[in-house]
Every structure is written in structure tokens, then in C-alpha cells.
Amino acid sequence: MTWFFDNFSYIRGLAWRHLWLSVIPVVLGFVIALPIGYAARRWRIGGKALLSLASVLYTIPSLPLLVILPGLLGTSFLDPKNVLIVLTIYAVALLVGTAAGAFGSVSESVVDAARASGYSTWQRILQVELPLAGPVLLAGVRVASVSTVSLVTISPLIGVSNLGSLFTDGFQRYFTTEIIIGIICVVVLALLLDLLWVLIGRLAMPWLRVRSAR
């Protein structure tokens, strides 16, 4: 623990960098995946193709993608934007299937009832289907968040520092303490972010608190 307290400001800086490298891709991935997942659920002809394409995206190896991307985008090799884009792609790949499943869990009879009640398409989506799909969407965001926190740790291999730097530095110096502290910090960050998503979910879906209190 002495090494941890002696290097606390350094670790705190890495943690903040790891935090925004984890949160931004999940938020962007959710915003992008939501309409795609809805289309995949409602679009009978091309829905399966969209879900298959999303699954294929997740199979692309991350390191080659991080190496190729600067050449395609014209960014610097050390630019954090490369990491954000790659992680957003993975978040989209994870969340498209979740969004399709979430909207698929909404009963057709409820949708028909909303349609018969005079709801427009957008009113039906925003006021009926989206709230009912919320719990499944929240579960998907939590999975994507944990996955993204883990994936961020590979970015020090291309020079983008974060808590994963504790692993690479520790391995290079054969310093086990730094590696262990890095693992603990990543796990703690993943748990804190998971708790944050749960709290956001409870604020956005207050009816879940009522249901769990019964």
C-alpha cells in the first residue's frame, strides 16, 4: 500500500483518464445502437442482417483496429480519439442486440393498444415502448460498461495511458505490486461505474423502485 499512497496523484490521473475513455464510448454506443436495435426488431426483412453485422463488428481484433484506424482517419497514432472510436464500435456491437431484444420484450398487445389509443409512431416509441424496454436496456448498458472498462486497459500498448499503464509498467519492471494495484483499481472503477448506471436507471425509471419495494 505504501507504493499506492506514494503514487496516488499519478494513479488518480490514470483513473480519470480511464473513466472518460470508458464512459464516452458506452454513451455514444447506446445512442447509436438504440435506433439500429429498434429497426432490427421492427424491420422483418433486414433485421437479422443488422444483428449479424453488429455481431461481426465485435469479432474484429482490437489491437489491429487501433493500429489501422489512424491511417484511415488521419489522426495521430497516440490520439485518444482512436481508442474512443474503437470502443464505441464495440459498444454498438454489444448494444444493438440488447436493444433489439429489449424492444422485442414489449408485448405486441401493449403496442397495439397504444396504437388504438391514438398514439403517433414517435409517441408510441418514446412513451410506451422505450420505458417498457428500459430495464433490459439498462442491463445491456451495464454489461457494455464492464466490457469497455476492461478493453480500455489494452490502449497503453499503443501509447494511450490509463490504469492499464500500471500493467505494462509493472510487467516491464517486474514489479508485481504495481500490477496488482492496477487490477484492483480497474475492478473498483468497473464496480463504481456499474453502480452509477444503476442509480441513473433508478432516476430514469422510478417505477422500478416501487416494484422492488413490494
Accessible surface in RSA format (square Angstrom, percent):
REM  Atomic radii and reference values for relative SASA: ProtOr
REM  Chains: A
REM  Algorithm: Lee & Richards
REM  Probe-radius: 1.40
REM  Slices: 20
REM RES _ NUM      All-atoms   Total-Side   Main-Chain    Non-polar    All polar
REM                ABS   REL    ABS   REL    ABS   REL    ABS   REL    ABS   REL
RES MET A   1   147.56  76.4 115.36  76.3  32.19  76.7  87.27  74.2  60.29  79.9
RES THR A   2   101.96  72.5  95.70  97.0   6.26  14.9  62.73  84.3  39.23  59.3
RES TRP A   3    47.22  18.9  42.18  20.4   5.04  11.8  34.94  18.6  12.28  19.9
RES PHE A   4    40.11  20.1  40.11  24.8   0.00   0.0  40.11  24.3   0.00   0.0
RES PHE A   5   133.60  66.8 116.94  72.4  16.66  43.4 117.17  71.0  16.43  47.0
RES ASP A   6   109.78  76.9  73.09  72.7  36.69  86.8  25.78  60.7  84.00  83.8
RES ASN A   7    41.00  28.3  38.05  36.8   2.95   7.1   2.95   7.1  38.05  36.8
RES PHE A   8    90.46  45.3  89.49  55.4   0.97   2.5  89.49  54.3   0.97   2.8
RES SER A   9    77.49  65.5  66.24  88.4  11.25  25.9  34.37  73.2  43.12  60.4
RES TYR A  10    94.02  43.9  83.82  47.7  10.20  26.5  82.53  62.0  11.49  14.2
RES ILE A  11     6.33   3.6   6.33   4.7   0.00   0.0   6.33   4.6   0.00   0.0
RES ARG A  12   122.49  51.4 118.36  60.3   4.12   9.8  33.57  45.9  88.91  53.9
RES GLY A  13    40.18  49.5   0.00   N/A  40.18  49.5  33.62  92.3   6.55  14.7
RES LEU A  14    11.34   6.3  10.49   7.5   0.85   2.1  10.72   7.5   0.62   1.7
RES ALA A  15    29.13  26.8  28.35  43.8   0.78   1.8  28.68  40.4   0.45   1.2
RES TRP A  16   157.91  63.4 156.41  75.7   1.50   3.5 141.88  75.6  16.03  26.0
RES ARG A  17    71.05  29.8  69.85  35.6   1.20   2.9  13.70  18.7  57.35  34.8
RES HIS A  18     0.00   0.0   0.00   0.0   0.00   0.0   0.00   0.0   0.00   0.0
RES LEU A  19    44.65  24.9  44.65  31.9   0.00   0.0  44.65  31.4   0.00   0.0
RES TRP A  20    93.41  37.5  91.93  44.5   1.48   3.5  78.68  42.0  14.72  23.9
RES LEU A  21     0.00   0.0   0.00   0.0   0.00   0.0   0.00   0.0   0.00   0.0
RES SER A  22     0.94   0.8   0.46   0.6   0.48   1.1   0.46   1.0   0.48   0.7
RES VAL A  23    36.41  24.0  35.80  32.4   0.61   1.5  36.41  31.6   0.00   0.0
RES ILE A  24    65.25  37.1  63.64  47.4   1.61   3.9  65.25  47.0   0.00   0.0
RES PRO A  25     0.00   0.0   0.00   0.0   0.00   0.0   0.00   0.0   0.00   0.0
RES VAL A  26     1.10   0.7   1.10   1.0   0.00   0.0   1.10   1.0   0.00   0.0
RES VAL A  27    68.23  44.9  65.15  59.0   3.08   7.4  68.22  59.3   0.02   0.0
RES LEU A  28    82.42  45.9  82.41  59.0   0.00   0.0  82.42  57.9   0.00   0.0
RES GLY A  29     0.00   0.0   0.00   N/A   0.00   0.0   0.00   0.0   0.00   0.0
RES PHE A  30    59.60  29.8  59.54  36.9   0.06   0.2  59.54  36.1   0.06   0.2
RES VAL A  31    93.52  61.5  85.98  77.8   7.54  18.2  88.81  77.2   4.71  12.8
RES ILE A  32    76.82  43.7  71.70  53.4   5.12  12.3  76.10  54.8   0.72   1.9
RES ALA A  33     0.90   0.8   0.90   1.4   0.00   0.0   0.90   1.3   0.00   0.0
RES LEU A  34    35.80  19.9  35.25  25.2   0.55   1.4  35.63  25.0   0.17   0.5
RES PRO A  35    82.33  60.0  71.07  64.8  11.26  40.9  78.31  64.7   4.02  25.0
RES ILE A  36    55.97  31.8  53.49  39.8   2.48   6.0  55.89  40.2   0.07   0.2
RES GLY A  37     0.00   0.0   0.00   N/A   0.00   0.0   0.00   0.0   0.00   0.0
RES TYR A  38    34.27  16.0  34.27  19.5   0.00   0.0  30.74  23.1   3.53   4.3
RES ALA A  39    38.57  35.5  33.86  52.2   4.71  10.7  38.57  54.3   0.00   0.0
RES ALA A  40     9.04   8.3   0.00   0.0   9.04  20.6   0.00   0.0   9.04  23.9
RES ARG A  41   100.87  42.4  82.41  42.0  18.46  43.9  10.17  13.9  90.70  55.0
RES ARG A  42    76.13  32.0  53.53  27.3  22.60  53.8  41.01  56.0  35.12  21.3
RES TRP A  43   131.84  52.9 126.89  61.4   4.95  11.6 117.18  62.5  14.67  23.8
RES ARG A  44   220.69  92.7 189.05  96.4  31.64  75.3  72.23  98.7 148.47  90.0
RES ILE A  45   160.46  91.3 133.83  99.7  26.63  64.2 139.99 100.8  20.48  55.6
RES GLY A  46     7.91   9.8   0.00   N/A   7.91   9.8   7.67  21.0   0.24   0.5
RES GLY A  47     2.67   3.3   0.00   N/A   2.67   3.3   2.67   7.3   0.00   0.0
RES LYS A  48   167.93  81.9 165.17 101.3   2.77   6.6 109.07  98.2  58.87  62.7
RES ALA A  49    66.31  61.0  52.93  81.7  13.38  30.4  60.77  85.6   5.54  14.7
RES LEU A  50    44.64  24.9  41.66  29.8   2.98   7.5  42.32  29.7   2.33   6.3
RES LEU A  51    59.44  33.1  57.62  41.2   1.82   4.6  57.93  40.7   1.51   4.1
RES SER A  52    65.33  55.2  58.85  78.5   6.48  14.9  34.73  74.0  30.59  42.9
RES LEU A  53   107.12  59.7 103.64  74.1   3.48   8.8 106.44  74.8   0.68   1.8
RES ALA A  54     6.65   6.1   5.18   8.0   1.46   3.3   6.30   8.9   0.35   0.9
RES SER A  55    69.77  59.0  61.01  81.4   8.76  20.2  37.43  79.7  32.34  45.3
RES VAL A  56    85.62  56.3  84.88  76.8   0.74   1.8  85.62  74.4   0.00   0.0
RES LEU A  57    50.95  28.4  50.92  36.4   0.03   0.1  50.92  35.8   0.03   0.1
RES TYR A  58    89.37  41.7  78.54  44.7  10.82  28.2  59.91  45.0  29.46  36.3
RES THR A  59   101.42  72.1  75.54  76.6  25.88  61.7  70.44  94.6  30.98  46.8
RES ILE A  60    61.26  34.9  56.29  41.9   4.98  12.0  58.34  42.0   2.93   7.9
RES PRO A  61    85.45  62.3  74.13  67.6  11.33  41.2  85.45  70.6   0.00   0.0
RES SER A  62    22.40  18.9  17.46  23.3   4.94  11.4   2.77   5.9  19.63  27.5
RES LEU A  63    70.51  39.3  69.58  49.8   0.93   2.3  69.62  48.9   0.89   2.4
RES PRO A  64    65.08  47.4  58.73  53.5   6.34  23.1  64.79  53.5   0.29   1.8
RES LEU A  65    23.88  13.3  22.95  16.4   0.92   2.3  23.61  16.6   0.27   0.7
RES LEU A  66     3.34   1.9   3.22   2.3   0.12   0.3   3.22   2.3   0.12   0.3
RES VAL A  67    81.28  53.5  71.49  64.7   9.80  23.6  71.49  62.1   9.80  26.6
RES ILE A  68    95.21  54.2  87.29  65.0   7.92  19.1  93.35  67.2   1.86   5.1
RES LEU A  69    12.88   7.2  12.88   9.2   0.00   0.0  12.88   9.0   0.00   0.0
RES PRO A  70    10.99   8.0   8.49   7.7   2.50   9.1   8.89   7.3   2.10  13.1
RES GLY A  71    71.46  88.1   0.00   N/A  71.46  88.1  42.07 115.4  29.39  65.8
RES LEU A  72   131.67  73.3  97.23  69.6  34.44  86.6 101.10  71.0  30.57  82.3
RES LEU A  73    85.82  47.8  54.31  38.9  31.51  79.2  59.08  41.5  26.74  72.0
RES GLY A  74    70.81  87.3   0.00   N/A  70.81  87.3  35.36  97.0  35.45  79.4
RES THR A  75    35.35  25.1  18.75  19.0  16.60  39.6  24.46  32.9  10.90  16.5
RES SER A  76    70.07  59.2  53.24  71.1  16.82  38.8  45.96  97.9  24.11  33.8
RES PHE A  77    90.73  45.4  84.42  52.3   6.31  16.4  84.42  51.2   6.31  18.1
RES LEU A  78   104.48  58.2  96.92  69.3   7.56  19.0  97.32  68.3   7.16  19.3
RES ASP A  79    31.69  22.2  26.70  26.6   4.99  11.8   8.49  20.0  23.20  23.1
RES PRO A  80    33.45  24.4  33.45  30.5   0.00   0.0  33.45  27.6   0.00   0.0
RES LYS A  81   123.04  60.0 122.73  75.3   0.31   0.7  68.56  61.7  54.49  58.0
RES ASN A  82     0.00   0.0   0.00   0.0   0.00   0.0   0.00   0.0   0.00   0.0
RES VAL A  83     2.58   1.7   2.58   2.3   0.00   0.0   2.58   2.2   0.00   0.0
RES LEU A  84    27.54  15.3  27.46  19.6   0.08   0.2  27.54  19.3   0.00   0.0
RES ILE A  85    63.25  36.0  60.99  45.4   2.25   5.4  63.14  45.5   0.11   0.3
RES VAL A  86     1.51   1.0   1.51   1.4   0.00   0.0   1.51   1.3   0.00   0.0
RES LEU A  87     5.85   3.3   5.47   3.9   0.38   1.0   5.48   3.8   0.37   1.0
RES THR A  88    13.44   9.6  13.44  13.6   0.00   0.0  12.70  17.1   0.74   1.1
RES ILE A  89    46.11  26.2  43.97  32.8   2.14   5.2  46.11  33.2   0.00   0.0
RES TYR A  90     9.51   4.4   9.51   5.4   0.00   0.0   8.51   6.4   1.00   1.2
RES ALA A  91     1.04   1.0   0.00   0.0   1.04   2.4   0.67   0.9   0.37   1.0
RES VAL A  92    14.18   9.3  14.18  12.8   0.00   0.0  14.18  12.3   0.00   0.0
RES ALA A  93    10.09   9.3   0.00   0.0  10.09  23.0   0.00   0.0  10.09  26.7
RES LEU A  94    52.14  29.0  41.94  30.0  10.20  25.6  44.30  31.1   7.84  21.1
RES LEU A  95     4.73   2.6   4.19   3.0   0.54   1.4   4.19   2.9   0.54   1.5
RES VAL A  96     2.33   1.5   2.33   2.1   0.00   0.0   2.33   2.0   0.00   0.0
RES GLY A  97    36.88  45.5   0.00   N/A  36.88  45.5  27.26  74.8   9.62  21.5
RES THR A  98    33.13  23.6  23.12  23.4  10.01  23.9  13.48  18.1  19.65  29.7
RES ALA A  99     1.62   1.5   1.61   2.5   0.01   0.0   1.61   2.3   0.01   0.0
RES ALA A 100     8.83   8.1   6.99  10.8   1.84   4.2   7.25  10.2   1.58   4.2
RES GLY A 101    42.30  52.2   0.00   N/A  42.30  52.2  34.58  94.9   7.73  17.3
RES ALA A 102     0.00   0.0   0.00   0.0   0.00   0.0   0.00   0.0   0.00   0.0
RES PHE A 103     3.00   1.5   2.72   1.7   0.28   0.7   2.72   1.6   0.28   0.8
RES GLY A 104    24.65  30.4   0.00   N/A  24.65  30.4   7.04  19.3  17.61  39.4
RES SER A 105    71.17  60.1  32.22  43.0  38.94  89.7  40.57  86.4  30.60  42.9
RES VAL A 106     5.65   3.7   0.14   0.1   5.51  13.3   3.08   2.7   2.57   7.0
RES SER A 107    54.57  46.1  41.37  55.2  13.20  30.4  38.94  82.9  15.63  21.9
RES GLU A 108    81.63  46.9  77.42  58.6   4.21  10.0  56.33 109.0  25.29  20.7
RES SER A 109    76.58  64.7  64.29  85.8  12.28  28.3  52.64 112.1  23.94  33.5
RES VAL A 110    56.79  37.4  53.71  48.6   3.08   7.4  56.24  48.9   0.54   1.5
RES VAL A 111     1.67   1.1   1.67   1.5   0.00   0.0   1.67   1.4   0.00   0.0
RES ASP A 112    71.11  49.8  66.98  66.7   4.13   9.8  26.64  62.7  44.47  44.3
RES ALA A 113    56.50  51.9  47.70  73.6   8.80  20.0  55.43  78.1   1.07   2.8
RES ALA A 114     7.15   6.6   2.94   4.5   4.20   9.6   6.77   9.5   0.38   1.0
RES ARG A 115   120.54  50.6 108.90  55.5  11.63  27.7  57.67  78.8  62.87  38.1
RES ALA A 116    92.93  85.4  50.64  78.1  42.30  96.2  62.55  88.1  30.38  80.5
RES SER A 117    84.29  71.2  43.62  58.2  40.67  93.7  27.41  58.4  56.88  79.7
RES GLY A 118    62.45  77.0   0.00   N/A  62.45  77.0  35.40  97.1  27.05  60.6
RES TYR A 119    82.30  38.4  70.93  40.4  11.37  29.6  29.20  21.9  53.10  65.5
RES SER A 120    58.57  49.5  47.92  63.9  10.65  24.5  51.99 110.7   6.58   9.2
RES THR A 121    76.09  54.1  71.44  72.4   4.66  11.1  39.30  52.8  36.79  55.6
RES TRP A 122   175.53  70.4 175.34  84.9   0.20   0.5 146.29  78.0  29.24  47.4
RES GLN A 123    81.66  45.7  80.06  58.5   1.60   3.8  17.31  36.8  64.35  48.8
RES ARG A 124    25.38  10.7  25.38  12.9   0.00   0.0   0.00   0.0  25.38  15.4
RES ILE A 125    22.67  12.9  22.67  16.9   0.00   0.0  22.67  16.3   0.00   0.0
RES LEU A 126    99.40  55.4  88.26  63.1  11.14  28.0  88.26  62.0  11.14  30.0
RES GLN A 127   108.02  60.4  84.35  61.6  23.68  56.4  31.75  67.6  76.27  57.8
RES VAL A 128    20.48  13.5  17.27  15.6   3.21   7.7  20.26  17.6   0.22   0.6
RES GLU A 129     0.22   0.1   0.22   0.2   0.00   0.0   0.00   0.0   0.22   0.2
RES LEU A 130    49.71  27.7  48.58  34.8   1.13   2.8  48.58  34.1   1.13   3.0
RES PRO A 131    39.69  28.9  33.62  30.6   6.07  22.1  39.37  32.5   0.32   2.0
RES LEU A 132    90.26  50.3  74.24  53.1  16.02  40.3  75.97  53.4  14.29  38.4
RES ALA A 133     0.00   0.0   0.00   0.0   0.00   0.0   0.00   0.0   0.00   0.0
RES GLY A 134     8.62  10.6   0.00   N/A   8.62  10.6   7.73  21.2   0.88   2.0
RES PRO A 135    44.11  32.1  36.21  33.0   7.89  28.7  37.70  31.1   6.41  39.8
RES VAL A 136    61.17  40.3  58.15  52.6   3.02   7.3  60.93  52.9   0.24   0.7
RES LEU A 137    10.32   5.7  10.01   7.2   0.31   0.8  10.05   7.1   0.27   0.7
RES LEU A 138    31.94  17.8  28.32  20.3   3.62   9.1  31.42  22.1   0.52   1.4
RES ALA A 139    52.22  48.0  48.17  74.3   4.06   9.2  51.29  72.2   0.94   2.5
RES GLY A 140     7.85   9.7   0.00   N/A   7.85   9.7   5.71  15.7   2.15   4.8
RES VAL A 141    12.79   8.4  12.79  11.6   0.00   0.0  12.79  11.1   0.00   0.0
RES ARG A 142    87.23  36.6  86.76  44.2   0.47   1.1  10.34  14.1  76.89  46.6
RES VAL A 143    94.96  62.5  89.75  81.3   5.20  12.5  93.98  81.7   0.98   2.7
RES ALA A 144     0.16   0.1   0.00   0.0   0.16   0.4   0.00   0.0   0.16   0.4
RES SER A 145     1.56   1.3   1.19   1.6   0.36   0.8   0.31   0.7   1.24   1.7
RES VAL A 146    71.73  47.2  70.67  64.0   1.07   2.6  70.81  61.5   0.92   2.5
RES SER A 147    23.86  20.2  15.74  21.0   8.13  18.7  19.16  40.8   4.70   6.6
RES THR A 148     3.80   2.7   3.80   3.8   0.00   0.0   0.01   0.0   3.79   5.7
RES VAL A 149     0.88   0.6   0.88   0.8   0.00   0.0   0.88   0.8   0.00   0.0
RES SER A 150    64.62  54.6  60.84  81.2   3.78   8.7  24.47  52.1  40.15  56.2
RES LEU A 151    41.78  23.3  40.22  28.8   1.55   3.9  41.16  28.9   0.61   1.6
RES VAL A 152     0.16   0.1   0.00   0.0   0.16   0.4   0.16   0.1   0.00   0.0
RES THR A 153    23.46  16.7  17.33  17.6   6.14  14.6   3.55   4.8  19.91  30.1
RES ILE A 154    43.36  24.7  41.70  31.1   1.66   4.0  43.36  31.2   0.00   0.0
RES SER A 155     0.58   0.5   0.58   0.8   0.00   0.0   0.58   1.2   0.00   0.0
RES PRO A 156    20.25  14.8   3.53   3.2  16.72  60.8   4.54   3.7  15.71  97.7
RES LEU A 157   108.85  60.6  74.39  53.2  34.46  86.6  78.17  54.9  30.68  82.6
RES ILE A 158    10.50   6.0   5.20   3.9   5.30  12.8  10.07   7.3   0.43   1.2
RES GLY A 159    46.17  56.9   0.00   N/A  46.17  56.9  23.97  65.8  22.21  49.7
RES VAL A 160     0.57   0.4   0.00   0.0   0.57   1.4   0.57   0.5   0.00   0.0
RES SER A 161    45.12  38.1  43.31  57.8   1.81   4.2  26.36  56.1  18.77  26.3
RES ASN A 162     0.00   0.0   0.00   0.0   0.00   0.0   0.00   0.0   0.00   0.0
RES LEU A 163     0.85   0.5   0.85   0.6   0.00   0.0   0.85   0.6   0.00   0.0
RES GLY A 164     0.11   0.1   0.00   N/A   0.11   0.1   0.00   0.0   0.11   0.2
RES SER A 165     9.65   8.2   9.65  12.9   0.00   0.0   7.91  16.8   1.74   2.4
RES LEU A 166     0.00   0.0   0.00   0.0   0.00   0.0   0.00   0.0   0.00   0.0
RES PHE A 167    41.09  20.6  41.09  25.5   0.00   0.0  41.09  24.9   0.00   0.0
RES THR A 168    28.85  20.5  25.37  25.7   3.48   8.3  23.66  31.8   5.20   7.9
RES ASP A 169    44.80  31.4  44.05  43.8   0.75   1.8   8.33  19.6  36.46  36.4
RES GLY A 170     0.00   0.0   0.00   N/A   0.00   0.0   0.00   0.0   0.00   0.0
RES PHE A 171   134.25  67.2 125.13  77.5   9.12  23.7 126.31  76.6   7.94  22.7
RES GLN A 172   140.13  78.4 110.79  81.0  29.33  69.8  44.25  94.2  95.88  72.7
RES ARG A 173   138.54  58.2 113.48  57.8  25.06  59.7  65.05  88.9  73.48  44.5
RES TYR A 174   200.91  93.8 170.64  97.1  30.27  78.8 129.90  97.6  71.02  87.5
RES PHE A 175    57.74  28.9  56.34  34.9   1.40   3.6  57.67  35.0   0.07   0.2
RES THR A 176    87.43  62.2  84.12  85.3   3.31   7.9  50.93  68.4  36.50  55.2
RES THR A 177    51.79  36.8  48.52  49.2   3.27   7.8  20.16  27.1  31.63  47.8
RES GLU A 178     2.75   1.6   2.75   2.1   0.00   0.0   0.00   0.0   2.75   2.2
RES ILE A 179    27.19  15.5  27.19  20.3   0.00   0.0  27.19  19.6   0.00   0.0
RES ILE A 180    87.75  49.9  87.75  65.4   0.00   0.0  87.75  63.2   0.00   0.0
RES ILE A 181    14.13   8.0  13.88  10.3   0.24   0.6  14.13  10.2   0.00   0.0
RES GLY A 182     0.00   0.0   0.00   N/A   0.00   0.0   0.00   0.0   0.00   0.0
RES ILE A 183    89.37  50.9  88.27  65.8   1.10   2.7  89.28  64.3   0.09   0.2
RES ILE A 184    96.18  54.7  94.22  70.2   1.95   4.7  96.18  69.3   0.00   0.0
RES CYS A 185    22.33  16.9  16.62  18.5   5.71  13.4   6.94  17.6  15.39  16.6
RES VAL A 186    17.59  11.6  17.59  15.9   0.00   0.0  17.59  15.3   0.00   0.0
RES VAL A 187    76.51  50.3  74.39  67.3   2.12   5.1  76.51  66.5   0.00   0.0
RES VAL A 188    69.59  45.8  69.42  62.8   0.17   0.4  69.59  60.5   0.00   0.0
RES LEU A 189    18.91  10.5  17.72  12.7   1.20   3.0  18.74  13.2   0.17   0.5
RES ALA A 190    13.62  12.5  13.00  20.1   0.62   1.4  13.44  18.9   0.17   0.5
RES LEU A 191   114.67  63.9 110.27  78.9   4.40  11.1 110.47  77.6   4.21  11.3
RES LEU A 192   104.60  58.3  99.32  71.1   5.28  13.3  99.67  70.0   4.93  13.3
RES LEU A 193     5.48   3.1   4.43   3.2   1.05   2.6   5.42   3.8   0.06   0.2
RES ASP A 194    27.71  19.4  27.64  27.5   0.08   0.2   4.90  11.5  22.81  22.7
RES LEU A 195    97.03  54.0  94.70  67.8   2.33   5.9  96.79  68.0   0.24   0.7
RES LEU A 196    78.08  43.5  76.26  54.6   1.82   4.6  77.75  54.6   0.33   0.9
RES TRP A 197    24.83  10.0  24.77  12.0   0.06   0.2  24.77  13.2   0.06   0.1
RES VAL A 198    30.16  19.8  30.09  27.2   0.07   0.2  30.09  26.1   0.07   0.2
RES LEU A 199    90.06  50.2  88.97  63.7   1.09   2.7  88.97  62.5   1.09   2.9
RES ILE A 200    77.61  44.2  77.26  57.6   0.35   0.8  77.42  55.7   0.19   0.5
RES GLY A 201     2.36   2.9   0.00   N/A   2.36   2.9   2.36   6.5   0.00   0.0
RES ARG A 202   117.64  49.4 117.62  60.0   0.02   0.1  15.89  21.7 101.75  61.7
RES LEU A 203   136.04  75.8 116.21  83.1  19.82  49.8 116.43  81.8  19.60  52.8
RES ALA A 204    69.54  63.9  40.93  63.2  28.61  65.1  52.10  73.4  17.44  46.2
RES MET A 205    14.79   7.7  14.79   9.8   0.00   0.0  13.79  11.7   1.00   1.3
RES PRO A 206    59.83  43.6  58.60  53.4   1.23   4.5  58.78  48.5   1.05   6.5
RES TRP A 207    95.71  38.4  89.22  43.2   6.50  15.3  86.07  45.9   9.64  15.6
RES LEU A 208    34.04  19.0  30.89  22.1   3.15   7.9  31.06  21.8   2.98   8.0
RES ARG A 209   108.36  45.5 103.13  52.6   5.23  12.5  40.31  55.1  68.05  41.2
RES VAL A 210    85.14  56.0  81.65  73.9   3.50   8.4  84.72  73.6   0.42   1.1
RES ARG A 211   143.71  60.3 134.87  68.8   8.84  21.0  58.05  79.3  85.66  51.9
RES SER A 212    87.13  73.6  50.69  67.7  36.43  83.9  51.30 109.2  35.83  50.2
RES ALA A 213    89.74  82.5  47.67  73.6  42.07  95.7  59.34  83.6  30.40  80.5
RES ARG A 214   226.20  95.0 161.40  82.3  64.80 154.3  92.71 126.7 133.49  80.9
END  Absolute sums over single chains surface
CHAIN  1 A    11685.7       9951.5       1734.2       8497.1       3188.6
END  Absolute sums over all chains
TOTAL         11685.7       9951.5       1734.2       8497.1       3188.6
